[in-house]
Amino acid sequence: MDGWMDGWMLDGWMDGWLDGWLDGWMDGWLAGWMAGWMAGWLDGWIYRSLARSLAGSLARSIARSSLARSLARSLASSLAGWLDGWLDGWMDGWLAWLAGWLMAGCGWLAGWLAGWLAGWLAGWLAGCWLAGWLAVAGWLAGWLAGWLAGWLAGWLAAGWLAGWLAGWLAGWLAGLLAGWLAWLAGWLAGWLAGWLAGWLAGWLAGWLLARSLARSLARSLARSLARSLASLARSLARSLARSLARSLARSPLARSLARSLARSLASLARSLARSLARSLARSLAGWLAGWLAGWLAGWLAGWLAGWLAAGWLAGSLSLARSLARSLAR
């Protein structure tokens, strides 16, 4: 920062303006004095204190910003909505799949056993009633009746199982699609909110930075011009005082007058130097605060977008794995 400010403020602007105007008017004396004093004193002390005050003001402005808090709240709400929708869809699909399998197995086994037992019993009783206690006729009639009843019950159970399986598969697919659509809607809403907030923050920070930089440059230019004119007046006053002191070296009144004039001019120069240092420190602090705020907002928006993309990829992979496992079973 010291090198950049030295090259822009002192080497580029101050040297060009002072060397072109003051060197021609004062014949090199004032330009050499100003270049040595400004480069040695201002460059070594003013800009370091300016950087410290700028860092403190930037931290306070970021802590008091409502835009960062609203961005964090919107991102948290979008992530919570996405996680809730994805978990609801996944749990509904798994519970429906387990309940369907249990109901299918129990219903099919109970129906098949009931049909086979009823058919066998009816056939056996009918055979006994028709053929008396003839073993061959009664056994054959009961076996045929039981086999027919069991086959019919098994066929009906198979049809019921096919219908139930089709209904369960349709319900599971509908729940899975609803959960995926809810997750996608939540992700898109969060991404759009984060992108819009980052763009608005960057634009606002850039606009504020440009306005503050223009104001600080105008103020510093006016102050530096006024102070340079004041320093020129002081140098003229000093030269006039020295010439007057040399001409009136033997007069005690002239000596006392020269001493008082020199002291007043020295105090005036010190006060002007302090005011110049304070103005430069304030302008550079405002510019650096705006630049750091814009950079932090852009970096936060990019990091959140990358994090959301990683979460979306992980959720898609887990969804694909669960779908593959359920289809394989």
Secondary structure, 3 states (H helix, E strand, C coil): CHHHHHHHHHHHHHHHHHHHHHHHHHCCHHHHHHHHHHHHHHHHHHHHHHHHHHHHHHHHHHHCCHHHHHHHHHHHHHHHHHHHHHHHHHHHHHHHHHHHHHHHHHHHHHHHHHHHHHHHHHHHHHHHHHHCCCHHHHHHHHHHHHHHHHHHHHHHHHHHHHHHHHHHHHHHHHHHHHHHHHHHHHHHHHHHHHHHHHHHHHHHHHHHHHHHHHHHHHHHHHHHHHHHHHHHHHHHHHHHHHHHHHHCCCCHHHHHHHHHHHHHHHHHHHHHHHHHHHHHHHHHHHHHHHHHHHHHHHHHHHHHHHHHHHHHHHHHHHHHHHHHHHHHC
